[in-house]
Amino acid sequence: MRTPKSRYEWVNADTNRLLTVETKYLCSDTGAELLEDEIDYYHMYGGERVYFDKEEIRQIKTQFGDPGLKLLGFKDQSRLKPYHH
């Protein structure tokens, strides 16, 4: 049985009520709020910007499988040196 991933809950310091978190992207030139389709994703390659859409970014990030760390093994504590810490 897998343990569900915990999540952060932000609370107001004075009232201890739960807060909602919103992320908004603003245009640096006009200060207007940007919509999802107005945001460009790019990577510098050879001195040029190579643009990607959001779906391509998702595919690049997940092409190697699920995110995570695979533990390969342990060493005995007696084999660890002080500079390993």
C-alpha positions as CSV (number, residue, x, y, z in Angstrom):
1,M,0.0,0.0,0.0
2,R,1.4,3.4,-1.0
3,T,1.3,6.3,1.3
4,P,-0.3,9.4,-0.3
5,K,2.0,12.3,-0.9
6,S,1.6,15.0,1.7
7,R,0.9,18.6,0.6
8,Y,1.5,22.0,2.0
9,E,-1.4,23.9,3.5
10,W,-0.8,27.7,3.9
11,V,-2.5,29.3,6.8
12,N,-3.1,32.9,7.8
13,A,-0.7,33.8,10.7
14,D,-3.3,35.8,12.5
15,T,-6.5,33.8,12.0
16,N,-5.1,30.4,11.3
17,R,-7.5,30.0,8.4
18,L,-6.5,28.1,5.2
19,L,-5.4,30.3,2.4
20,T,-5.7,29.7,-1.4
21,V,-2.6,30.0,-3.5
22,E,-2.9,31.6,-7.0
23,T,-0.1,32.0,-9.6
24,K,-0.4,34.8,-12.2
25,Y,2.0,35.6,-14.9
26,L,2.4,39.3,-15.8
27,C,3.8,40.9,-19.0
28,S,7.1,42.7,-18.1
29,D,6.3,45.5,-20.7
30,T,2.6,46.2,-20.0
31,G,2.0,44.7,-16.6
32,A,-1.1,42.9,-18.0
33,E,-2.0,39.4,-16.8
34,L,-1.0,36.7,-19.3
35,L,-3.2,33.8,-20.4
36,E,-1.8,30.2,-20.7
37,D,-1.6,30.4,-24.5
38,E,0.3,33.7,-24.4
39,I,3.3,32.2,-22.5
40,D,6.2,31.0,-24.6
41,Y,8.6,28.3,-23.5
42,Y,12.1,28.2,-25.1
43,H,15.6,26.8,-24.7
44,M,18.8,28.5,-25.9
45,Y,20.5,26.3,-28.4
46,G,23.4,27.5,-30.5
47,G,22.7,31.1,-29.6
48,E,19.1,30.9,-30.8
49,R,15.8,30.4,-29.0
50,V,14.1,27.1,-29.8
51,Y,10.5,27.4,-28.9
52,F,8.3,24.6,-27.5
53,D,4.6,24.4,-26.6
54,K,3.5,23.1,-23.2
55,E,2.8,19.6,-24.4
56,E,6.3,19.2,-25.8
57,I,7.8,20.4,-22.6
58,R,5.7,17.8,-20.7
59,Q,6.9,15.0,-23.1
60,I,10.6,16.0,-22.7
61,K,10.3,15.9,-18.9
62,T,8.6,12.5,-18.8
63,Q,10.3,10.7,-21.6
64,F,12.6,8.9,-19.2
65,G,9.8,7.5,-17.0
66,D,8.3,8.7,-13.8
67,P,10.3,11.2,-11.8
68,G,12.0,9.7,-8.8
69,L,15.2,8.3,-7.3
70,K,16.1,4.7,-7.4
71,L,18.1,3.5,-4.4
72,L,20.8,1.0,-5.6
73,G,22.2,-0.1,-2.3
74,F,23.7,0.7,1.1
75,K,27.2,0.7,2.6
76,D,28.0,-0.4,6.1
77,Q,28.4,2.6,8.4
78,S,31.9,1.4,9.2
79,R,32.9,1.9,5.6
80,L,31.8,5.6,5.5
81,K,34.6,8.2,6.0
82,P,34.0,11.5,7.8
83,Y,34.4,13.4,4.6
84,H,31.4,11.5,3.1
85,H,29.1,13.5,5.3
